[in-house]
Amino acid sequence: MSFGSPQNPYGQPQDPQQGYGQPQQPGYPQAPQGVPPQYGYPQGDGVPPQGYGYPQQPGYGYPQQPGFGHPGGPGPRQASMGRRFGARAIDFAIMFVVYLVVVGGGIASFASSAQDCDPASTTYETCMNDASSGMVSTIVPIALMFGIATLLYEWLMVGLVGATLGKLAVGIRVLRADTGQKPGLLKSFVRWIIPTAAGYVSCGLGQVLVYLSPFWDNSGRLQGWHDKAAGTLVVHKN
């Protein structure tokens, strides 16, 4: 009476696909016929199954690293509000000098036109009307030129360089929150237009609130309302 071969000592039927007399694969015992291999039976040469009771996705059960721009995540750290205010003060001083140059040119042009009005050859009312028209024709171009200069300075430098002269001076820059790259012209324009438009609310109080809004950011990334709308971050340059 035979109790089976050394390869099959208990007389269990072998898998017909494996062939008679062929040794079974080393490792864990094979699942009985009719039982799905994922129910607790290892597959192959002792390799744990990818089925019941085992995680499918890599890294299962391990905490994920925070993404770019989040506290503790990869990439530069967020710029402090002190540096941001310092950069804003420098930019304001630069634009104030530009404003003085533009206004000085406008005033000189207006004074020259006012001297052309001779009360001896015309009435006082005519001179006043001419002066008012000259004032309007001087103020409007000044406002337009200053607005364009502010737009080009903030928009182009942040979009293409990632920082204004003030930000470069204090060592901070503006990046995209999702990729860490330069904002580009579209995001930079959104970031500029929001505080600019808010400046027309309550005599400039709206613009001040926009620049103070990073204090109320609960995400820990010090994003202002204009940063959230544009999807940008202000970070240290190094």
Residue pairs with C-beta under 8 A, 6 or more apart in sequence:
3 9
3 10
3 11
4 10
4 11
4 12
5 21
7 21
7 22
7 23
7 24
8 14
13 33
14 20
14 22
14 24
15 30
15 33
18 24
24 30
25 44
25 45
26 45
26 46
27 42
27 44
27 45
27 46
27 47
28 41
28 42
28 46
29 41
30 41
31 37
31 39
31 41
35 41
36 51
37 43
37 49
37 51
38 49
38 50
38 51
38 52
39 51
39 52
40 49
40 52
40 53
41 49
42 48
42 49
43 49
48 54
50 56
55 61
65 73
65 74
66 72
66 73
67 73
67 74
68 74
68 75
68 177
68 178
68 179
68 180
69 75
69 78
69 175
69 177
69 178
69 180
69 221
69 233
69 235
70 219
70 220
70 221
71 78
71 220
71 221
75 180
75 235
76 175
76 235
76 236
76 237
76 238
77 235
77 236
78 220
78 221
78 222
78 233
78 234
78 235
78 236
79 172
79 222
79 234
79 235
79 236
80 222
81 214
81 215
81 222
83 170
83 171
83 172
83 236
84 172
84 214
84 234
86 166
86 169
86 170
87 164
87 166
87 167
87 169
87 170
87 172
88 166
88 211
89 166
90 165
90 166
90 169
90 170
91 153
91 154
91 164
91 165
91 166
91 167
92 166
94 153
94 165
94 166
95 146
95 149
95 150
95 153
98 146
98 149
99 146
102 142
102 145
102 146
102 149
103 142
106 138
106 139
106 141
106 142
107 138
109 138
110 134
110 135
110 138
113 130
113 134
114 131
114 134
117 126
117 127
117 130
117 131
119 127
150 196
151 192
153 164
154 164
154 188
154 192
155 185
155 188
155 189
155 192
156 185
156 188
157 163
157 164
157 165
158 164
158 174
158 183
158 188
158 191
158 192
159 182
159 183
159 184
159 185
159 186
159 187
159 188
159 189
160 182
160 185
160 188
161 168
161 182
162 173
162 174
162 175
162 182
162 183
163 172
163 173
163 174
163 237
167 173
167 174
167 234
168 237
171 236
171 237
171 238
172 234
172 235
172 236
172 237
173 234
173 235
173 236
173 237
174 182
174 183
174 188
174 191
174 232
174 233
174 234
174 235
175 181
175 182
175 183
175 232
175 233
175 235
176 182
176 183
176 184
176 187
176 231
176 232
176 233
177 221
177 223
177 227
177 231
177 232
177 233
178 231
183 191
183 230
183 232
187 230
187 231
187 232
188 230
190 226
190 229
190 230
191 226
191 227
191 229
191 230
191 232
192 226
194 210
194 225
194 226
194 229
194 230
195 207
195 210
195 211
195 226
196 207
197 206
198 206
198 207
198 209
198 210
199 206
199 207
200 206
201 207
210 224
210 225
210 226
211 224
212 224
213 224
213 225
213 226
214 222
214 223
214 224
214 227
214 234
217 223
217 224
217 228
221 233
222 234
223 232
223 233
227 233
227 234
